[in-house]
Amino acid sequence: MFVPTFRSEWSINQASDGWDGFRGLLNRIPYVDRDTAELEVFRYGSYALDWGWVYRLMFYGGFVVSAWMLREDTEDPYDTAIEARRTEPGPNQ
């Protein structure tokens, strides 16, 4: 999950926090908007990629959360890295 509308105090003062490129990438995704019961409160869009889905969740017309979900058969690089660290010999081995 990533909240593109959140900014740190430093990034507000410096005009960039290093995530502007990622925010731009998320904004260029051609999300397909989906119907919800209360569009004023919550709306979302989704887009299928070859590795899974990406979602744009919008609350109250302005608070945006981006989320993504890997396909079940897609290997998560984060999980792979964690597992590799678990199986590495430690200093006492």
KELUM-836841 format. One record per residue: residue in one letter; y negated, z negated, x negated of N, C-alpha, C in turn. Coordinates in steps of 0.001 Angstrom, whole numbers, m for minus. Each point is the difference from the previous one (the first is absolute). Last residue first. Example, Ala and Ser with C-alpha at 12.3 -4.5 7.8 and 13.67 -1.06 7.14 Angstrom:
<sites>
rest:S	n_c2:2250	n_c3:m7080	n_c1:m12850	ca_c2:m1190	ca_c3:m60	ca_c1:m820	c_c2:m1090	c_c3:m730	c_c1:770
rest:A	n_c2:5720	n_c3:70	n_c1:m290	ca_c2:m1190	ca_c3:0	ca_c1:890	c_c2:m1200	c_c3:0	c_c1:m900
</sites>
This chain:
<sites>
rest:Q	n_c2:20528	n_c3:m12992	n_c1:m27170	ca_c2:1282	ca_c3:691	ca_c1:254	c_c2:405	c_c3:809	c_c1:m1202
rest:N	n_c2:m4164	n_c3:m2595	n_c1:870	ca_c2:1110	ca_c3:m877	ca_c1:m354	c_c2:1357	c_c3:681	c_c1:185
rest:P	n_c2:m4227	n_c3:2147	n_c1:1082	ca_c2:m88	ca_c3:m407	ca_c1:m1405	c_c2:1178	c_c3:m869	c_c1:m435
rest:G	n_c2:955	n_c3:3431	n_c1:4024	ca_c2:m1090	ca_c3:m916	ca_c1:m297	c_c2:19	c_c3:m425	c_c1:m1461
rest:P	n_c2:1793	n_c3:4694	n_c1:2484	ca_c2:407	ca_c3:m1247	ca_c1:m664	c_c2:m1229	c_c3:m838	c_c1:m328
rest:E	n_c2:76	n_c3:3300	n_c1:4232	ca_c2:m298	ca_c3:13	ca_c1:m1426	c_c2:475	c_c3:m1303	c_c1:m625
rest:T	n_c2:135	n_c3:979	n_c1:4746	ca_c2:1207	ca_c3:301	ca_c1:m762	c_c2:m260	c_c3:91	c_c1:m1505
rest:R	n_c2:m3487	n_c3:m820	n_c1:3229	ca_c2:1022	ca_c3:m1018	ca_c1:236	c_c2:1218	c_c3:207	c_c1:m891
rest:R	n_c2:m3530	n_c3:3181	n_c1:34	ca_c2:m412	ca_c3:m1217	ca_c1:m695	c_c2:1029	c_c3:m1107	c_c1:157
rest:A	n_c2:642	n_c3:4034	n_c1:2344	ca_c2:153	ca_c3:231	ca_c1:m1440	c_c2:m378	c_c3:m1248	c_c1:m792
rest:E	n_c2:m734	n_c3:11	n_c1:4657	ca_c2:1431	ca_c3:m101	ca_c1:m306	c_c2:245	c_c3:195	c_c1:m1498
rest:I	n_c2:m4385	n_c3:623	n_c1:1570	ca_c2:382	ca_c3:m1413	ca_c1:117	c_c2:1465	c_c3:m180	c_c1:m389
rest:A	n_c2:m1638	n_c3:4398	n_c1:226	ca_c2:m567	ca_c3:m700	ca_c1:m1154	c_c2:385	c_c3:m1478	c_c1:18
rest:T	n_c2:1231	n_c3:2647	n_c1:3682	ca_c2:747	ca_c3:419	ca_c1:m1176	c_c2:m491	c_c3:m739	c_c1:m1238
rest:D	n_c2:m2330	n_c3:m561	n_c1:4047	ca_c2:1282	ca_c3:m701	ca_c1:25	c_c2:835	c_c3:334	c_c1:m1228
rest:Y	n_c2:m4022	n_c3:2347	n_c1:495	ca_c2:m283	ca_c3:m1413	ca_c1:m236	c_c2:1300	c_c3:m798	c_c1:m32
rest:P	n_c2:102	n_c3:4638	n_c1:1128	ca_c2:m178	ca_c3:m242	ca_c1:m1446	c_c2:m293	c_c3:m1459	c_c1:m324
rest:D	n_c2:2946	n_c3:2014	n_c1:4102	ca_c2:m1310	ca_c3:m605	ca_c1:m194	c_c2:m179	c_c3:m314	c_c1:m1482
rest:E	n_c2:3117	n_c3:3844	n_c1:2553	ca_c2:7	ca_c3:m1164	ca_c1:m873	c_c2:m1424	c_c3:m489	c_c1:m225
rest:T	n_c2:2251	n_c3:2659	n_c1:4327	ca_c2:m937	ca_c3:136	ca_c1:m1111	c_c2:m4	c_c3:m1286	c_c1:m820
rest:D	n_c2:2353	n_c3:889	n_c1:4252	ca_c2:721	ca_c3:537	ca_c1:m1153	c_c2:m897	c_c3:205	c_c1:m1226
rest:E	n_c2:m1741	n_c3:m1629	n_c1:4200	ca_c2:1103	ca_c3:m888	ca_c1:m369	c_c2:724	c_c3:473	c_c1:m1259
rest:R	n_c2:m5157	n_c3:1189	n_c1:626	ca_c2:1231	ca_c3:343	ca_c1:718	c_c2:1116	c_c3:m878	c_c1:m529
rest:L	n_c2:m4910	n_c3:m1944	n_c1:m337	ca_c2:923	ca_c3:920	ca_c1:m654	c_c2:1154	c_c3:339	c_c1:927
rest:M	n_c2:m5183	n_c3:m1472	n_c1:1170	ca_c2:1387	ca_c3:m415	ca_c1:135	c_c2:868	c_c3:1064	c_c1:m661
rest:W	n_c2:m5559	n_c3:m1984	n_c1:335	ca_c2:977	ca_c3:1066	ca_c1:m191	c_c2:1392	c_c3:m587	c_c1:36
rest:A	n_c2:m5697	n_c3:m966	n_c1:1376	ca_c2:1346	ca_c3:m498	ca_c1:m291	c_c2:919	c_c3:1194	c_c1:m193
rest:S	n_c2:m5590	n_c3:m1751	n_c1:654	ca_c2:920	ca_c3:1090	ca_c1:m303	c_c2:1341	c_c3:m608	c_c1:m388
rest:V	n_c2:m4553	n_c3:m1604	n_c1:3005	ca_c2:1098	ca_c3:m405	ca_c1:m876	c_c2:877	c_c3:1222	c_c1:m201
rest:V	n_c2:m5336	n_c3:m1271	n_c1:1987	ca_c2:1098	ca_c3:931	ca_c1:m255	c_c2:997	c_c3:m624	c_c1:m972
rest:F	n_c2:m4323	n_c3:m1075	n_c1:3598	ca_c2:818	ca_c3:m674	ca_c1:m1012	c_c2:1272	c_c3:815	c_c1:m184
rest:G	n_c2:m3190	n_c3:1482	n_c1:3273	ca_c2:m558	ca_c3:m6	ca_c1:m1337	c_c2:839	c_c3:m648	c_c1:m1081
rest:G	n_c2:611	n_c3:451	n_c1:5085	ca_c2:m826	ca_c3:1135	ca_c1:m397	c_c2:m524	c_c3:m5	c_c1:m1419
rest:Y	n_c2:3151	n_c3:m3258	n_c1:2078	ca_c2:m1361	ca_c3:m121	ca_c1:506	c_c2:m941	c_c3:1055	c_c1:m576
rest:F	n_c2:4335	n_c3:239	n_c1:m2506	ca_c2:m252	ca_c3:m1082	ca_c1:946	c_c2:m1487	c_c3:m34	c_c1:351
rest:M	n_c2:4008	n_c3:3535	n_c1:m2255	ca_c2:m1412	ca_c3:m324	ca_c1:163	c_c2:m169	c_c3:m1018	c_c1:1127
rest:L	n_c2:3788	n_c3:2460	n_c1:m3686	ca_c2:m146	ca_c3:m923	ca_c1:1129	c_c2:m1471	c_c3:m376	c_c1:102
rest:R	n_c2:3298	n_c3:3936	n_c1:m2361	ca_c2:m1372	ca_c3:m515	ca_c1:8	c_c2:m128	c_c3:m836	c_c1:1270
rest:Y	n_c2:4467	n_c3:1823	n_c1:m3219	ca_c2:m654	ca_c3:m369	ca_c1:1255	c_c2:m1438	c_c3:m430	c_c1:m252
rest:V	n_c2:4636	n_c3:2888	n_c1:m2214	ca_c2:m1229	ca_c3:m731	ca_c1:m288	c_c2:m724	c_c3:m191	c_c1:1331
rest:W	n_c2:5457	n_c3:1112	n_c1:m1777	ca_c2:m1123	ca_c3:86	ca_c1:929	c_c2:m1196	c_c3:m761	c_c1:m535
rest:G	n_c2:4232	n_c3:2446	n_c1:m2864	ca_c2:m117	ca_c3:m992	ca_c1:1065	c_c2:m1182	c_c3:273	c_c1:903
rest:W	n_c2:1491	n_c3:2785	n_c1:m3758	ca_c2:579	ca_c3:m1293	ca_c1:m387	c_c2:m84	c_c3:m1063	c_c1:1084
rest:D	n_c2:m1830	n_c3:4504	n_c1:438	ca_c2:1401	ca_c3:183	ca_c1:m394	c_c2:679	c_c3:m1312	c_c1:m375
rest:L	n_c2:m3866	n_c3:m266	n_c1:3601	ca_c2:49	ca_c3:585	ca_c1:m1339	c_c2:1459	c_c3:140	c_c1:m400
rest:A	n_c2:m3160	n_c3:m821	n_c1:4832	ca_c2:1282	ca_c3:18	ca_c1:m720	c_c2:m165	c_c3:703	c_c1:m1338
rest:Y	n_c2:m3542	n_c3:m2861	n_c1:3298	ca_c2:247	ca_c3:1287	ca_c1:m640	c_c2:1286	c_c3:m104	c_c1:m811
rest:S	n_c2:m3443	n_c3:m2668	n_c1:4122	ca_c2:1099	ca_c3:12	ca_c1:m963	c_c2:159	c_c3:1404	c_c1:m563
rest:G	n_c2:m3684	n_c3:m3667	n_c1:2850	ca_c2:465	ca_c3:1342	ca_c1:m284	c_c2:1115	c_c3:m91	c_c1:m1022
rest:Y	n_c2:m2778	n_c3:m3438	n_c1:3896	ca_c2:649	ca_c3:288	ca_c1:m1271	c_c2:367	c_c3:1472	c_c1:m89
rest:R	n_c2:m3030	n_c3:m4341	n_c1:2776	ca_c2:465	ca_c3:1381	ca_c1:m27	c_c2:657	c_c3:240	c_c1:m1346
rest:F	n_c2:m2311	n_c3:m4276	n_c1:3307	ca_c2:927	ca_c3:453	ca_c1:m1041	c_c2:341	c_c3:1468	c_c1:188
rest:V	n_c2:m3481	n_c3:m2226	n_c1:2572	ca_c2:477	ca_c3:m1114	ca_c1:m816	c_c2:843	c_c3:503	c_c1:m1174
rest:E	n_c2:m1746	n_c3:2936	n_c1:3310	ca_c2:m1180	ca_c3:m693	ca_c1:m535	c_c2:404	c_c3:m1109	c_c1:m961
rest:L	n_c2:3300	n_c3:2505	n_c1:2411	ca_c2:m576	ca_c3:744	ca_c1:m1119	c_c2:m1242	c_c3:m659	c_c1:m588
rest:E	n_c2:4368	n_c3:m1549	n_c1:2804	ca_c2:m1410	ca_c3:m414	ca_c1:m68	c_c2:m662	c_c3:663	c_c1:m1202
rest:A	n_c2:4550	n_c3:1047	n_c1:1073	ca_c2:m449	ca_c3:m497	ca_c1:1302	c_c2:m1492	c_c3:m329	c_c1:20
rest:T	n_c2:1863	n_c3:3869	n_c1:m3263	ca_c2:280	ca_c3:m1428	ca_c1:153	c_c2:m582	c_c3:m443	c_c1:1345
rest:D	n_c2:1411	n_c3:4927	n_c1:m2925	ca_c2:m571	ca_c3:m739	ca_c1:1119	c_c2:395	c_c3:m1473	c_c1:m70
rest:R	n_c2:m603	n_c3:3328	n_c1:m4370	ca_c2:972	ca_c3:m410	ca_c1:1021	c_c2:m719	c_c3:m788	c_c1:1092
rest:D	n_c2:m1191	n_c3:3865	n_c1:m4254	ca_c2:m373	ca_c3:m1172	ca_c1:787	c_c2:1010	c_c3:m235	c_c1:1114
rest:V	n_c2:560	n_c3:2252	n_c1:m4918	ca_c2:160	ca_c3:370	ca_c1:1404	c_c2:m282	c_c3:m1258	c_c1:814
rest:Y	n_c2:m1829	n_c3:1365	n_c1:m5177	ca_c2:748	ca_c3:m880	ca_c1:902	c_c2:87	c_c3:613	c_c1:1398
rest:P	n_c2:m1101	n_c3:1845	n_c1:m4907	ca_c2:m210	ca_c3:456	ca_c1:1391	c_c2:856	c_c3:m801	c_c1:992
rest:I	n_c2:m2334	n_c3:m1338	n_c1:m4954	ca_c2:1293	ca_c3:194	ca_c1:666	c_c2:m259	c_c3:422	c_c1:1452
rest:R	n_c2:m3458	n_c3:m1301	n_c1:m3183	ca_c2:320	ca_c3:1433	ca_c1:109	c_c2:1328	c_c3:268	c_c1:705
rest:N	n_c2:m1676	n_c3:m4467	n_c1:m1006	ca_c2:m872	ca_c3:635	ca_c1:995	c_c2:306	c_c3:1479	c_c1:196
rest:L	n_c2:2270	n_c3:m2540	n_c1:m3354	ca_c2:409	ca_c3:m461	ca_c1:1326	c_c2:m838	c_c3:648	c_c1:1101
rest:L	n_c2:m1221	n_c3:896	n_c1:m4464	ca_c2:1314	ca_c3:581	ca_c1:289	c_c2:456	c_c3:m396	c_c1:1407
rest:G	n_c2:m3912	n_c3:m2001	n_c1:m1610	ca_c2:m211	ca_c3:1412	ca_c1:326	c_c2:1300	c_c3:702	c_c1:347
rest:R	n_c2:198	n_c3:m4429	n_c1:m1564	ca_c2:m595	ca_c3:27	ca_c1:1336	c_c2:m214	c_c3:1444	c_c1:462
rest:F	n_c2:1412	n_c3:m588	n_c1:m4367	ca_c2:1093	ca_c3:m291	ca_c1:920	c_c2:m501	c_c3:m7	c_c1:1440
rest:G	n_c2:m3191	n_c3:511	n_c1:m3394	ca_c2:882	ca_c3:1169	ca_c1:28	c_c2:1144	c_c3:m178	c_c1:978
rest:D	n_c2:m2927	n_c3:m3654	n_c1:m829	ca_c2:m638	ca_c3:1048	ca_c1:801	c_c2:861	c_c3:1256	c_c1:98
rest:W	n_c2:602	n_c3:m4398	n_c1:m2426	ca_c2:906	ca_c3:444	ca_c1:1067	c_c2:m579	c_c3:1134	c_c1:831
rest:G	n_c2:m2200	n_c3:m2562	n_c1:m3617	ca_c2:1113	ca_c3:729	ca_c1:m573	c_c2:975	c_c3:542	c_c1:1030
rest:D	n_c2:m4237	n_c3:m2270	n_c1:798	ca_c2:997	ca_c3:m974	ca_c1:m412	c_c2:1236	c_c3:674	c_c1:m593
rest:S	n_c2:m5731	n_c3:888	n_c1:984	ca_c2:1367	ca_c3:511	ca_c1:m79	c_c2:932	c_c3:m1114	c_c1:m446
rest:A	n_c2:m4762	n_c3:m676	n_c1:693	ca_c2:169	ca_c3:1245	ca_c1:750	c_c2:1398	c_c3:600	c_c1:m116
rest:Q	n_c2:m2082	n_c3:m4367	n_c1:m1548	ca_c2:185	ca_c3:1044	ca_c1:m1004	c_c2:197	c_c3:1389	c_c1:616
rest:N	n_c2:m557	n_c3:m3986	n_c1:2719	ca_c2:m1123	ca_c3:15	ca_c1:m946	c_c2:92	c_c3:1150	c_c1:m994
rest:I	n_c2:3517	n_c3:m646	n_c1:3050	ca_c2:m1203	ca_c3:274	ca_c1:784	c_c2:m1200	c_c3:99	c_c1:m932
rest:S	n_c2:4135	n_c3:m1233	n_c1:m1827	ca_c2:m53	ca_c3:1431	ca_c1:304	c_c2:m1221	c_c3:358	c_c1:845
rest:W	n_c2:788	n_c3:m4581	n_c1:m1125	ca_c2:m291	ca_c3:787	ca_c1:m1196	c_c2:m147	c_c3:1475	c_c1:346
rest:E	n_c2:1392	n_c3:m2979	n_c1:3346	ca_c2:m1422	ca_c3:m181	ca_c1:m282	c_c2:m401	c_c3:844	c_c1:m1199
rest:S	n_c2:4122	n_c3:1894	n_c1:2628	ca_c2:m314	ca_c3:m1262	ca_c1:m663	c_c2:m1508	c_c3:m95	c_c1:m213
rest:R	n_c2:2589	n_c3:2631	n_c1:4090	ca_c2:m614	ca_c3:188	ca_c1:m1308	c_c2:m253	c_c3:m1380	c_c1:m594
rest:F	n_c2:2759	n_c3:2712	n_c1:4408	ca_c2:m291	ca_c3:m1215	ca_c1:m770	c_c2:m581	c_c3:388	c_c1:m1348
rest:T	n_c2:1567	n_c3:3265	n_c1:3122	ca_c2:m1303	ca_c3:m522	ca_c1:390	c_c2:m349	c_c3:m1307	c_c1:m712
rest:P	n_c2:4243	n_c3:2381	n_c1:m468	ca_c2:m1089	ca_c3:727	ca_c1:m650	c_c2:m1385	c_c3:m518	c_c1:361
rest:V	n_c2:5026	n_c3:m2064	n_c1:m319	ca_c2:m1114	ca_c3:m101	ca_c1:941	c_c2:m1216	c_c3:666	c_c1:m641
rest:F	n_c2:5735	n_c3:113	n_c1:m395	ca_c2:m1273	ca_c3:102	ca_c1:m705	c_c2:m1097	c_c3:m28	c_c1:1050
rest:M	n_c2:5785	n_c3:m688	n_c1:m814	ca_c2:m1169	ca_c3:0	ca_c1:845	c_c2:m1234	c_c3:0	c_c1:m891
</sites>
